[in-house]
Amino acid sequence: MDSLKDRVKDIEKEAITNALEESNWVMARAARKLGITERMIGYKIKKYAIKFYCNGFYVLFFNQQSLCGGA
């Protein structure tokens, strides 16, 4: 059984990923949707190593511009 801490992390990562997808991967929009700052969402994207799907591959969110042609 996962600890409460692990469950909270999973829920937070899922909420951030969903908000990013719904906001077309625009951090400012996703942050507003979640009621947090852009700096906070950036920190959490790095913390959870959230990945972005492009060109048939998953890449780290902050590498998407160089690997996905600015997607």
mmCIF file of the N, C-alpha and C atoms, coordinates in Angstrom:
data_MODEL
# 
_entry.id   MODEL 
# 
loop_
_atom_site.group_PDB 
_atom_site.id 
_atom_site.type_symbol 
_atom_site.label_atom_id 
_atom_site.label_alt_id 
_atom_site.label_comp_id 
_atom_site.label_asym_id 
_atom_site.label_entity_id 
_atom_site.label_seq_id 
_atom_site.pdbx_PDB_ins_code 
_atom_site.Cartn_x 
_atom_site.Cartn_y 
_atom_site.Cartn_z 
_atom_site.occupancy 
_atom_site.B_iso_or_equiv 
_atom_site.pdbx_formal_charge 
_atom_site.auth_seq_id 
_atom_site.auth_comp_id 
_atom_site.auth_asym_id 
_atom_site.auth_atom_id 
_atom_site.pdbx_PDB_model_num 
ATOM 1   N N  . MET A 1 1  ? 0.834  -1.182 0.000   1.00 0.00 ? 1  MET A N  1 
ATOM 2   C CA . MET A 1 1  ? 0.000  0.000  0.000   1.00 0.00 ? 1  MET A CA 1 
ATOM 3   C C  . MET A 1 1  ? 0.884  1.253  0.000   1.00 0.00 ? 1  MET A C  1 
ATOM 4   N N  . ASP A 1 2  ? 0.564  2.181  -0.893  1.00 0.00 ? 2  ASP A N  1 
ATOM 5   C CA . ASP A 1 2  ? 1.315  3.436  -0.967  1.00 0.00 ? 2  ASP A CA 1 
ATOM 6   C C  . ASP A 1 2  ? 1.048  4.287  0.265   1.00 0.00 ? 2  ASP A C  1 
ATOM 7   N N  . SER A 1 3  ? 2.062  5.045  0.642   1.00 0.00 ? 3  SER A N  1 
ATOM 8   C CA . SER A 1 3  ? 1.878  5.967  1.760   1.00 0.00 ? 3  SER A CA 1 
ATOM 9   C C  . SER A 1 3  ? 1.012  7.138  1.303   1.00 0.00 ? 3  SER A C  1 
ATOM 10  N N  . LEU A 1 4  ? 0.488  7.862  2.255   1.00 0.00 ? 4  LEU A N  1 
ATOM 11  C CA . LEU A 1 4  ? -0.319 9.042  1.943   1.00 0.00 ? 4  LEU A CA 1 
ATOM 12  C C  . LEU A 1 4  ? 0.501  10.039 1.124   1.00 0.00 ? 4  LEU A C  1 
ATOM 13  N N  . LYS A 1 5  ? 1.761  10.193 1.487   1.00 0.00 ? 5  LYS A N  1 
ATOM 14  C CA . LYS A 1 5  ? 2.651  11.119 0.781   1.00 0.00 ? 5  LYS A CA 1 
ATOM 15  C C  . LYS A 1 5  ? 2.770  10.736 -0.701  1.00 0.00 ? 5  LYS A C  1 
ATOM 16  N N  . ASP A 1 6  ? 2.924  9.434  -0.975  1.00 0.00 ? 6  ASP A N  1 
ATOM 17  C CA . ASP A 1 6  ? 3.022  8.960  -2.361  1.00 0.00 ? 6  ASP A CA 1 
ATOM 18  C C  . ASP A 1 6  ? 1.728  9.203  -3.123  1.00 0.00 ? 6  ASP A C  1 
ATOM 19  N N  . ARG A 1 7  ? 0.605  8.986  -2.470  1.00 0.00 ? 7  ARG A N  1 
ATOM 20  C CA . ARG A 1 7  ? -0.692 9.211  -3.122  1.00 0.00 ? 7  ARG A CA 1 
ATOM 21  C C  . ARG A 1 7  ? -0.896 10.679 -3.463  1.00 0.00 ? 7  ARG A C  1 
ATOM 22  N N  . VAL A 1 8  ? -0.515 11.548 -2.523  1.00 0.00 ? 8  VAL A N  1 
ATOM 23  C CA . VAL A 1 8  ? -0.651 12.988 -2.764  1.00 0.00 ? 8  VAL A CA 1 
ATOM 24  C C  . VAL A 1 8  ? 0.216  13.404 -3.956  1.00 0.00 ? 8  VAL A C  1 
ATOM 25  N N  . LYS A 1 9  ? 1.443  12.888 -4.029  1.00 0.00 ? 9  LYS A N  1 
ATOM 26  C CA . LYS A 1 9  ? 2.324  13.190 -5.161  1.00 0.00 ? 9  LYS A CA 1 
ATOM 27  C C  . LYS A 1 9  ? 1.698  12.740 -6.473  1.00 0.00 ? 9  LYS A C  1 
ATOM 28  N N  . ASP A 1 10 ? 1.144  11.527 -6.490  1.00 0.00 ? 10 ASP A N  1 
ATOM 29  C CA . ASP A 1 10 ? 0.511  11.005 -7.708  1.00 0.00 ? 10 ASP A CA 1 
ATOM 30  C C  . ASP A 1 10 ? -0.668 11.870 -8.138  1.00 0.00 ? 10 ASP A C  1 
ATOM 31  N N  . ILE A 1 11 ? -1.482 12.275 -7.173  1.00 0.00 ? 11 ILE A N  1 
ATOM 32  C CA . ILE A 1 11 ? -2.654 13.107 -7.477  1.00 0.00 ? 11 ILE A CA 1 
ATOM 33  C C  . ILE A 1 11 ? -2.207 14.474 -7.999  1.00 0.00 ? 11 ILE A C  1 
ATOM 34  N N  . GLU A 1 12 ? -1.193 15.054 -7.362  1.00 0.00 ? 12 GLU A N  1 
ATOM 35  C CA . GLU A 1 12 ? -0.702 16.363 -7.787  1.00 0.00 ? 12 GLU A CA 1 
ATOM 36  C C  . GLU A 1 12 ? -0.119 16.293 -9.200  1.00 0.00 ? 12 GLU A C  1 
ATOM 37  N N  . LYS A 1 13 ? 0.673  15.272 -9.471  1.00 0.00 ? 13 LYS A N  1 
ATOM 38  C CA . LYS A 1 13 ? 1.267  15.114 -10.807 1.00 0.00 ? 13 LYS A CA 1 
ATOM 39  C C  . LYS A 1 13 ? 0.171  14.950 -11.859 1.00 0.00 ? 13 LYS A C  1 
ATOM 40  N N  . GLU A 1 14 ? -0.829 14.156 -11.565 1.00 0.00 ? 14 GLU A N  1 
ATOM 41  C CA . GLU A 1 14 ? -1.932 13.950 -12.505 1.00 0.00 ? 14 GLU A CA 1 
ATOM 42  C C  . GLU A 1 14 ? -2.703 15.252 -12.742 1.00 0.00 ? 14 GLU A C  1 
ATOM 43  N N  . ALA A 1 15 ? -2.953 16.014 -11.681 1.00 0.00 ? 15 ALA A N  1 
ATOM 44  C CA . ALA A 1 15 ? -3.683 17.284 -11.818 1.00 0.00 ? 15 ALA A CA 1 
ATOM 45  C C  . ALA A 1 15 ? -2.898 18.270 -12.679 1.00 0.00 ? 15 ALA A C  1 
ATOM 46  N N  . ILE A 1 16 ? -1.595 18.333 -12.480 1.00 0.00 ? 16 ILE A N  1 
ATOM 47  C CA . ILE A 1 16 ? -0.757 19.243 -13.262 1.00 0.00 ? 16 ILE A CA 1 
ATOM 48  C C  . ILE A 1 16 ? -0.713 18.807 -14.723 1.00 0.00 ? 16 ILE A C  1 
ATOM 49  N N  . THR A 1 17 ? -0.535 17.519 -14.956 1.00 0.00 ? 17 THR A N  1 
ATOM 50  C CA . THR A 1 17 ? -0.503 17.005 -16.327 1.00 0.00 ? 17 THR A CA 1 
ATOM 51  C C  . THR A 1 17 ? -1.822 17.270 -17.033 1.00 0.00 ? 17 THR A C  1 
ATOM 52  N N  . ASN A 1 18 ? -2.931 17.019 -16.357 1.00 0.00 ? 18 ASN A N  1 
ATOM 53  C CA . ASN A 1 18 ? -4.250 17.271 -16.956 1.00 0.00 ? 18 ASN A CA 1 
ATOM 54  C C  . ASN A 1 18 ? -4.436 18.749 -17.279 1.00 0.00 ? 18 ASN A C  1 
ATOM 55  N N  . ALA A 1 19 ? -4.045 19.620 -16.360 1.00 0.00 ? 19 ALA A N  1 
ATOM 56  C CA . ALA A 1 19 ? -4.185 21.062 -16.594 1.00 0.00 ? 19 ALA A CA 1 
ATOM 57  C C  . ALA A 1 19 ? -3.331 21.505 -17.777 1.00 0.00 ? 19 ALA A C  1 
ATOM 58  N N  . LEU A 1 20 ? -2.126 20.964 -17.889 1.00 0.00 ? 20 LEU A N  1 
ATOM 59  C CA . LEU A 1 20 ? -1.262 21.296 -19.022 1.00 0.00 ? 20 LEU A CA 1 
ATOM 60  C C  . LEU A 1 20 ? -1.879 20.829 -20.337 1.00 0.00 ? 20 LEU A C  1 
ATOM 61  N N  . GLU A 1 21 ? -2.397 19.610 -20.353 1.00 0.00 ? 21 GLU A N  1 
ATOM 62  C CA . GLU A 1 21 ? -3.024 19.088 -21.571 1.00 0.00 ? 21 GLU A CA 1 
ATOM 63  C C  . GLU A 1 21 ? -4.230 19.936 -21.962 1.00 0.00 ? 21 GLU A C  1 
ATOM 64  N N  . GLU A 1 22 ? -5.062 20.293 -20.984 1.00 0.00 ? 22 GLU A N  1 
ATOM 65  C CA . GLU A 1 22 ? -6.260 21.097 -21.247 1.00 0.00 ? 22 GLU A CA 1 
ATOM 66  C C  . GLU A 1 22 ? -5.902 22.521 -21.672 1.00 0.00 ? 22 GLU A C  1 
ATOM 67  N N  . SER A 1 23 ? -4.703 22.971 -21.320 1.00 0.00 ? 23 SER A N  1 
ATOM 68  C CA . SER A 1 23 ? -4.252 24.325 -21.642 1.00 0.00 ? 23 SER A CA 1 
ATOM 69  C C  . SER A 1 23 ? -3.294 24.333 -22.831 1.00 0.00 ? 23 SER A C  1 
ATOM 70  N N  . ASN A 1 24 ? -3.294 23.247 -23.590 1.00 0.00 ? 24 ASN A N  1 
ATOM 71  C CA . ASN A 1 24 ? -2.415 23.116 -24.756 1.00 0.00 ? 24 ASN A CA 1 
ATOM 72  C C  . ASN A 1 24 ? -0.946 23.315 -24.375 1.00 0.00 ? 24 ASN A C  1 
ATOM 73  N N  . TRP A 1 25 ? -0.575 22.836 -23.195 1.00 0.00 ? 25 TRP A N  1 
ATOM 74  C CA . TRP A 1 25 ? 0.782  22.849 -22.669 1.00 0.00 ? 25 TRP A CA 1 
ATOM 75  C C  . TRP A 1 25 ? 1.335  24.261 -22.471 1.00 0.00 ? 25 TRP A C  1 
ATOM 76  N N  . VAL A 1 26 ? 0.447  25.222 -22.214 1.00 0.00 ? 26 VAL A N  1 
ATOM 77  C CA . VAL A 1 26 ? 0.871  26.591 -21.893 1.00 0.00 ? 26 VAL A CA 1 
ATOM 78  C C  . VAL A 1 26 ? 0.883  26.707 -20.366 1.00 0.00 ? 26 VAL A C  1 
ATOM 79  N N  . MET A 1 27 ? 2.087  26.868 -19.813 1.00 0.00 ? 27 MET A N  1 
ATOM 80  C CA . MET A 1 27 ? 2.245  26.869 -18.357 1.00 0.00 ? 27 MET A CA 1 
ATOM 81  C C  . MET A 1 27 ? 1.405  27.933 -17.661 1.00 0.00 ? 27 MET A C  1 
ATOM 82  N N  . ALA A 1 28 ? 1.361  29.140 -18.188 1.00 0.00 ? 28 ALA A N  1 
ATOM 83  C CA . ALA A 1 28 ? 0.620  30.226 -17.536 1.00 0.00 ? 28 ALA A CA 1 
ATOM 84  C C  . ALA A 1 28 ? -0.861 29.888 -17.431 1.00 0.00 ? 28 ALA A C  1 
ATOM 85  N N  . ARG A 1 29 ? -1.430 29.338 -18.489 1.00 0.00 ? 29 ARG A N  1 
ATOM 86  C CA . ARG A 1 29 ? -2.857 28.963 -18.464 1.00 0.00 ? 29 ARG A CA 1 
ATOM 87  C C  . ARG A 1 29 ? -3.106 27.827 -17.484 1.00 0.00 ? 29 ARG A C  1 
ATOM 88  N N  . ALA A 1 30 ? -2.227 26.832 -17.508 1.00 0.00 ? 30 ALA A N  1 
ATOM 89  C CA . ALA A 1 30 ? -2.386 25.689 -16.602 1.00 0.00 ? 30 ALA A CA 1 
ATOM 90  C C  . ALA A 1 30 ? -2.272 26.145 -15.148 1.00 0.00 ? 30 ALA A C  1 
ATOM 91  N N  . ALA A 1 31 ? -1.334 27.029 -14.876 1.00 0.00 ? 31 ALA A N  1 
ATOM 92  C CA . ALA A 1 31 ? -1.160 27.537 -13.511 1.00 0.00 ? 31 ALA A CA 1 
ATOM 93  C C  . ALA A 1 31 ? -2.418 28.265 -13.047 1.00 0.00 ? 31 ALA A C  1 
ATOM 94  N N  . ARG A 1 32 ? -2.972 29.120 -13.914 1.00 0.00 ? 32 ARG A N  1 
ATOM 95  C CA . ARG A 1 32 ? -4.212 29.833 -13.551 1.00 0.00 ? 32 ARG A CA 1 
ATOM 96  C C  . ARG A 1 32 ? -5.334 28.848 -13.274 1.00 0.00 ? 32 ARG A C  1 
ATOM 97  N N  . LYS A 1 33 ? -5.431 27.821 -14.104 1.00 0.00 ? 33 LYS A N  1 
ATOM 98  C CA . LYS A 1 33 ? -6.479 26.804 -13.940 1.00 0.00 ? 33 LYS A CA 1 
ATOM 99  C C  . LYS A 1 33 ? -6.363 26.125 -12.573 1.00 0.00 ? 33 LYS A C  1 
ATOM 100 N N  . LEU A 1 34 ? -5.124 25.922 -12.116 1.00 0.00 ? 34 LEU A N  1 
ATOM 101 C CA . LEU A 1 34 ? -4.881 25.251 -10.837 1.00 0.00 ? 34 LEU A CA 1 
ATOM 102 C C  . LEU A 1 34 ? -4.848 26.214 -9.651  1.00 0.00 ? 34 LEU A C  1 
ATOM 103 N N  . GLY A 1 35 ? -4.836 27.517 -9.933  1.00 0.00 ? 35 GLY A N  1 
ATOM 104 C CA . GLY A 1 35 ? -4.787 28.499 -8.853  1.00 0.00 ? 35 GLY A CA 1 
ATOM 105 C C  . GLY A 1 35 ? -3.419 28.615 -8.207  1.00 0.00 ? 35 GLY A C  1 
ATOM 106 N N  . ILE A 1 36 ? -2.365 28.375 -8.998  1.00 0.00 ? 36 ILE A N  1 
ATOM 107 C CA . ILE A 1 36 ? -0.996 28.505 -8.503  1.00 0.00 ? 36 ILE A CA 1 
ATOM 108 C C  . ILE A 1 36 ? -0.231 29.431 -9.446  1.00 0.00 ? 36 ILE A C  1 
ATOM 109 N N  . THR A 1 37 ? 0.973  29.817 -9.038  1.00 0.00 ? 37 THR A N  1 
ATOM 110 C CA . THR A 1 37 ? 1.767  30.707 -9.878  1.00 0.00 ? 37 THR A CA 1 
ATOM 111 C C  . THR A 1 37 ? 2.479  29.913 -10.967 1.00 0.00 ? 37 THR A C  1 
ATOM 112 N N  . GLU A 1 38 ? 2.920  30.644 -11.992 1.00 0.00 ? 38 GLU A N  1 
ATOM 113 C CA . GLU A 1 38 ? 3.676  30.004 -13.068 1.00 0.00 ? 38 GLU A CA 1 
ATOM 114 C C  . GLU A 1 38 ? 4.994  29.437 -12.529 1.00 0.00 ? 38 GLU A C  1 
ATOM 115 N N  . ARG A 1 39 ? 5.587  30.130 -11.583 1.00 0.00 ? 39 ARG A N  1 
ATOM 116 C CA . ARG A 1 39 ? 6.829  29.641 -10.975 1.00 0.00 ? 39 ARG A CA 1 
ATOM 117 C C  . ARG A 1 39 ? 6.584  28.311 -10.247 1.00 0.00 ? 39 ARG A C  1 
ATOM 118 N N  . MET A 1 40 ? 5.460  28.228 -9.530  1.00 0.00 ? 40 MET A N  1 
ATOM 119 C CA . MET A 1 40 ? 5.142  26.991 -8.799  1.00 0.00 ? 40 MET A CA 1 
ATOM 120 C C  . MET A 1 40 ? 4.924  25.828 -9.757  1.00 0.00 ? 40 MET A C  1 
ATOM 121 N N  . ILE A 1 41 ? 4.189  26.069 -10.858 1.00 0.00 ? 41 ILE A N  1 
ATOM 122 C CA . ILE A 1 41 ? 3.944  24.962 -11.783 1.00 0.00 ? 41 ILE A CA 1 
ATOM 123 C C  . ILE A 1 41 ? 5.251  24.541 -12.455 1.00 0.00 ? 41 ILE A C  1 
ATOM 124 N N  . GLY A 1 42 ? 6.124  25.513 -12.742 1.00 0.00 ? 42 GLY A N  1 
ATOM 125 C CA . GLY A 1 42 ? 7.425  25.178 -13.325 1.00 0.00 ? 42 GLY A CA 1 
ATOM 126 C C  . GLY A 1 42 ? 8.244  24.300 -12.391 1.00 0.00 ? 42 GLY A C  1 
ATOM 127 N N  . TYR A 1 43 ? 8.238  24.646 -11.113 1.00 0.00 ? 43 TYR A N  1 
ATOM 128 C CA . TYR A 1 43 ? 8.955  23.844 -10.116 1.00 0.00 ? 43 TYR A CA 1 
ATOM 129 C C  . TYR A 1 43 ? 8.404  22.419 -10.069 1.00 0.00 ? 43 TYR A C  1 
ATOM 130 N N  . LYS A 1 44 ? 7.087  22.301 -10.076 1.00 0.00 ? 44 LYS A N  1 
ATOM 131 C CA . LYS A 1 44 ? 6.464  20.984 -9.958  1.00 0.00 ? 44 LYS A CA 1 
ATOM 132 C C  . LYS A 1 44 ? 6.640  20.157 -11.233 1.00 0.00 ? 44 LYS A C  1 
ATOM 133 N N  . ILE A 1 45 ? 6.675  20.804 -12.393 1.00 0.00 ? 45 ILE A N  1 
ATOM 134 C CA . ILE A 1 45 ? 6.941  20.089 -13.647 1.00 0.00 ? 45 ILE A CA 1 
ATOM 135 C C  . ILE A 1 45 ? 8.324  19.458 -13.577 1.00 0.00 ? 45 ILE A C  1 
ATOM 136 N N  . LYS A 1 46 ? 9.297  20.217 -13.078 1.00 0.00 ? 46 LYS A N  1 
ATOM 137 C CA . LYS A 1 46 ? 10.652 19.674 -12.921 1.00 0.00 ? 46 LYS A CA 1 
ATOM 138 C C  . LYS A 1 46 ? 10.684 18.593 -11.848 1.00 0.00 ? 46 LYS A C  1 
ATOM 139 N N  . LYS A 1 47 ? 10.036 18.849 -10.718 1.00 0.00 ? 47 LYS A N  1 
ATOM 140 C CA . LYS A 1 47 ? 10.025 17.908 -9.594  1.00 0.00 ? 47 LYS A CA 1 
ATOM 141 C C  . LYS A 1 47 ? 9.494  16.545 -10.020 1.00 0.00 ? 47 LYS A C  1 
ATOM 142 N N  . TYR A 1 48 ? 8.402  16.547 -10.790 1.00 0.00 ? 48 TYR A N  1 
ATOM 143 C CA . TYR A 1 48 ? 7.771  15.297 -11.193 1.00 0.00 ? 48 TYR A CA 1 
ATOM 144 C C  . TYR A 1 48 ? 8.230  14.818 -12.564 1.00 0.00 ? 48 TYR A C  1 
ATOM 145 N N  . ALA A 1 49 ? 9.177  15.521 -13.181 1.00 0.00 ? 49 ALA A N  1 
ATOM 146 C CA . ALA A 1 49 ? 9.706  15.155 -14.502 1.00 0.00 ? 49 ALA A CA 1 
ATOM 147 C C  . ALA A 1 49 ? 8.563  14.887 -15.483 1.00 0.00 ? 49 ALA A C  1 
ATOM 148 N N  . ILE A 1 50 ? 7.637  15.834 -15.553 1.00 0.00 ? 50 ILE A N  1 
ATOM 149 C CA . ILE A 1 50 ? 6.470  15.678 -16.422 1.00 0.00 ? 50 ILE A CA 1 
ATOM 150 C C  . ILE A 1 50 ? 6.922  15.698 -17.872 1.00 0.00 ? 50 ILE A C  1 
ATOM 151 N N  . LYS A 1 51 ? 6.398  14.752 -18.627 1.00 0.00 ? 51 LYS A N  1 
ATOM 152 C CA . LYS A 1 51 ? 6.809  14.580 -20.016 1.00 0.00 ? 51 LYS A CA 1 
ATOM 153 C C  . LYS A 1 51 ? 5.726  15.045 -20.978 1.00 0.00 ? 51 LYS A C  1 
ATOM 154 N N  . PHE A 1 52 ? 6.163  15.476 -22.143 1.00 0.00 ? 52 PHE A N  1 
ATOM 155 C CA . PHE A 1 52 ? 5.321  16.012 -23.213 1.00 0.00 ? 52 PHE A CA 1 
ATOM 156 C C  . PHE A 1 52 ? 5.445  15.055 -24.396 1.00 0.00 ? 52 PHE A C  1 
ATOM 157 N N  . TYR A 1 53 ? 4.335  14.708 -25.027 1.00 0.00 ? 53 TYR A N  1 
ATOM 158 C CA . TYR A 1 53 ? 4.347  13.776 -26.155 1.00 0.00 ? 53 TYR A CA 1 
ATOM 159 C C  . TYR A 1 53 ? 4.462  14.552 -27.463 1.00 0.00 ? 53 TYR A C  1 
ATOM 160 N N  . CYS A 1 54 ? 5.495  14.259 -28.247 1.00 0.00 ? 54 CYS A N  1 
ATOM 161 C CA . CYS A 1 54 ? 5.627  14.899 -29.562 1.00 0.00 ? 54 CYS A CA 1 
ATOM 162 C C  . CYS A 1 54 ? 6.405  13.995 -30.504 1.00 0.00 ? 54 CYS A C  1 
ATOM 163 N N  . ASN A 1 55 ? 6.025  14.053 -31.749 1.00 0.00 ? 55 ASN A N  1 
ATOM 164 C CA . ASN A 1 55 ? 6.715  13.287 -32.793 1.00 0.00 ? 55 ASN A CA 1 
ATOM 165 C C  . ASN A 1 55 ? 6.898  11.816 -32.423 1.00 0.00 ? 55 ASN A C  1 
ATOM 166 N N  . GLY A 1 56 ? 5.921  11.256 -31.731 1.00 0.00 ? 56 GLY A N  1 
ATOM 167 C CA . GLY A 1 56 ? 5.968  9.842  -31.378 1.00 0.00 ? 56 GLY A CA 1 
ATOM 168 C C  . GLY A 1 56 ? 6.805  9.499  -30.162 1.00 0.00 ? 56 GLY A C  1 
ATOM 169 N N  . PHE A 1 57 ? 7.291  10.496 -29.436 1.00 0.00 ? 57 PHE A N  1 
ATOM 170 C CA . PHE A 1 57 ? 8.138  10.252 -28.275 1.00 0.00 ? 57 PHE A CA 1 
ATOM 171 C C  . PHE A 1 57 ? 7.682  11.100 -27.097 1.00 0.00 ? 57 PHE A C  1 
ATOM 172 N N  . TYR A 1 58 ? 7.979  10.625 -25.898 1.00 0.00 ? 58 TYR A N  1 
ATOM 173 C CA . TYR A 1 58 ? 7.776  11.430 -24.699 1.00 0.00 ? 58 TYR A CA 1 
ATOM 174 C C  . TYR A 1 58 ? 9.100  12.118 -24.385 1.00 0.00 ? 58 TYR A C  1 
ATOM 175 N N  . VAL A 1 59 ? 9.056  13.427 -24.203 1.00 0.00 ? 59 VAL A N  1 
ATOM 176 C CA . VAL A 1 59 ? 10.255 14.185 -23.846 1.00 0.00 ? 59 VAL A CA 1 
ATOM 177 C C  . VAL A 1 59 ? 9.950  14.997 -22.592 1.00 0.00 ? 59 VAL A C  1 
ATOM 178 N N  . LEU A 1 60 ? 10.991 15.341 -21.853 1.00 0.00 ? 60 LEU A N  1 
ATOM 179 C CA . LEU A 1 60 ? 10.785 16.176 -20.675 1.00 0.00 ? 60 LEU A CA 1 
ATOM 180 C C  . LEU A 1 60 ? 10.180 17.496 -21.110 1.00 0.00 ? 60 LEU A C  1 
ATOM 181 N N  . PHE A 1 61 ? 9.245  17.996 -20.341 1.00 0.00 ? 61 PHE A N  1 
ATOM 182 C CA . PHE A 1 61 ? 8.497  19.202 -20.696 1.00 0.00 ? 61 PHE A CA 1 
ATOM 183 C C  . PHE A 1 61 ? 9.407  20.347 -21.118 1.00 0.00 ? 61 PHE A C  1 
ATOM 184 N N  . PHE A 1 62 ? 10.480 20.589 -20.384 1.00 0.00 ? 62 PHE A N  1 
ATOM 185 C CA . PHE A 1 62 ? 11.325 21.738 -20.681 1.00 0.00 ? 62 PHE A CA 1 
ATOM 186 C C  . PHE A 1 62 ? 12.229 21.523 -21.888 1.00 0.00 ? 62 PHE A C  1 
ATOM 187 N N  . ASN A 1 63 ? 12.243 20.323 -22.480 1.00 0.00 ? 63 ASN A N  1 
ATOM 188 C CA . ASN A 1 63 ? 12.991 20.066 -23.708 1.00 0.00 ? 63 ASN A CA 1 
ATOM 189 C C  . ASN A 1 63 ? 12.097 20.123 -24.933 1.00 0.00 ? 63 ASN A C  1 
ATOM 190 N N  . GLN A 1 64 ? 10.813 20.355 -24.747 1.00 0.00 ? 64 GLN A N  1 
ATOM 191 C CA . GLN A 1 64 ? 9.865  20.253 -25.850 1.00 0.00 ? 64 GLN A CA 1 
ATOM 192 C C  . GLN A 1 64 ? 10.144 21.230 -26.978 1.00 0.00 ? 64 GLN A C  1 
ATOM 193 N N  . GLN A 1 65 ? 10.554 22.462 -26.691 1.00 0.00 ? 65 GLN A N  1 
ATOM 194 C CA . GLN A 1 65 ? 10.758 23.434 -27.764 1.00 0.00 ? 65 GLN A CA 1 
ATOM 195 C C  . GLN A 1 65 ? 11.883 23.009 -28.689 1.00 0.00 ? 65 GLN A C  1 
ATOM 196 N N  . SER A 1 66 ? 12.981 22.553 -28.138 1.00 0.00 ? 66 SER A N  1 
ATOM 197 C CA . SER A 1 66 ? 14.100 22.168 -28.991 1.00 0.00 ? 66 SER A CA 1 
ATOM 198 C C  . SER A 1 66 ? 13.832 20.857 -29.721 1.00 0.00 ? 66 SER A C  1 
ATOM 199 N N  . LEU A 1 67 ? 13.100 19.953 -29.106 1.00 0.00 ? 67 LEU A N  1 
ATOM 200 C CA . LEU A 1 67 ? 12.872 18.648 -29.720 1.00 0.00 ? 67 LEU A CA 1 
ATOM 201 C C  . LEU A 1 67 ? 11.601 18.570 -30.551 1.00 0.00 ? 67 LEU A C  1 
ATOM 202 N N  . CYS A 1 68 ? 10.679 19.494 -30.336 1.00 0.00 ? 68 CYS A N  1 
ATOM 203 C CA . CYS A 1 68 ? 9.389  19.427 -31.021 1.00 0.00 ? 68 CYS A CA 1 
ATOM 204 C C  . CYS A 1 68 ? 9.161  20.625 -31.932 1.00 0.00 ? 68 CYS A C  1 
ATOM 205 N N  . GLY A 1 69 ? 10.200 21.318 -32.264 1.00 0.00 ? 69 GLY A N  1 
ATOM 206 C CA . GLY A 1 69 ? 10.065 22.448 -33.170 1.00 0.00 ? 69 GLY A CA 1 
ATOM 207 C C  . GLY A 1 69 ? 9.228  23.583 -32.613 1.00 0.00 ? 69 GLY A C  1 
ATOM 208 N N  . GLY A 1 70 ? 9.351  23.830 -31.307 1.00 0.00 ? 70 GLY A N  1 
ATOM 209 C CA . GLY A 1 70 ? 8.623  24.939 -30.688 1.00 0.00 ? 70 GLY A CA 1 
ATOM 210 C C  . GLY A 1 70 ? 7.181  24.630 -30.383 1.00 0.00 ? 70 GLY A C  1 
ATOM 211 N N  . ALA A 1 71 ? 6.818  23.341 -30.330 1.00 0.00 ? 71 ALA A N  1 
ATOM 212 C CA . ALA A 1 71 ? 5.429  22.941 -30.065 1.00 0.00 ? 71 ALA A CA 1 
ATOM 213 C C  . ALA A 1 71 ? 4.961  23.408 -28.724 1.00 0.00 ? 71 ALA A C  1 
# 
